[in-house]
């Protein structure tokens, strides 16, 4: 992500706490994959923090390779399958679940495509305009790859019966476009950071579908945020 290792390590610590809170808020096993997203992002941000240190202190090429490889492995090979699968598991309507399978298959195909070239090619990274730019060999049109990537990640969310998930997918697509606009060469790094930041809202979503009679900890914070947003909506314009 931008700015340096401090931001990555701090983000990782915050996401770790949010992830633990999310898992504690999930009584149903079908919600656990979605609840674990902040933890996955925490690991990704930790990886990128270590990569920042490696690049700043000119660590060996092999270390940079494996740190870059592990980040891209999650970003390009794991998320395209995990994202639609998490929405599929919590979807209550059978007809929508069937439609979501298409996006899971699309994500699996994209993941295998990326995995093949990540393993057979080389991965490296460098610092460019205060961001990490990943170098990988993926044949094909960048525009087509980005479209397929976005569809794999968010296509199933737009079919979801849960409006908050639809809104979250919309926000992430807008942030992805913004990331590409401001720094297209570091697009993956910036977009993953934005997605990590928005994953905090997963906790609010889990609270809304699993209400607790006596909120505590993160739940109190979530309750305050919900009440504040509700008052803002009620104010006359």
VENGICOR-V738310 format. One line per field, one symbol per residue. ss: DSSP state (h for helix, s for strand, l for the rest). burial: b if it has 9 or more other C-alpha atoms within 8 Angstrom, else e. A space follows every 10 residues. Layout:
BEGIN
ss = ???
burial = ???
END
This chain:
BEGIN
ss = llllhhhhhh hhhhhhhhhh hhhhllllhh hhhhhlhhhh hhhhhhhhhh hhhhhhllll hhhhhhhhhh hhhhhhhhhh hhhhhhhhhh lllhhhhhhh hhhhhhhhhh hhhhhhhhhh lllsssssll ssssslllll lhhhhhhhhh hhhhllhhhl llhhhhhhhh hhhhhhhhhh hhlhhhhhhh hhhhhhhhll hhhhhhhhhl lllllllhhh hhhhhhhhhh hhhhlll
burial = beebbebbbe bbbbbbebbb bbbebbeeee bbbbbbbbbe bbbbbbbbbb bbbbbeeebe eebbbbbbbb bbbbbbbbbb bbbbbbbbee beeeebbebb bebbbbbbeb bbebbebbee ebbbbebeee bbbbebbeee eeeebeebbb bbbbbbbbbb eeeebbebbe ebbebbeebb eeeeebbebb bbbbbbebbb ebbbbbbeee eeeeeeeebb ebbeeeeeee eeeeeee
END
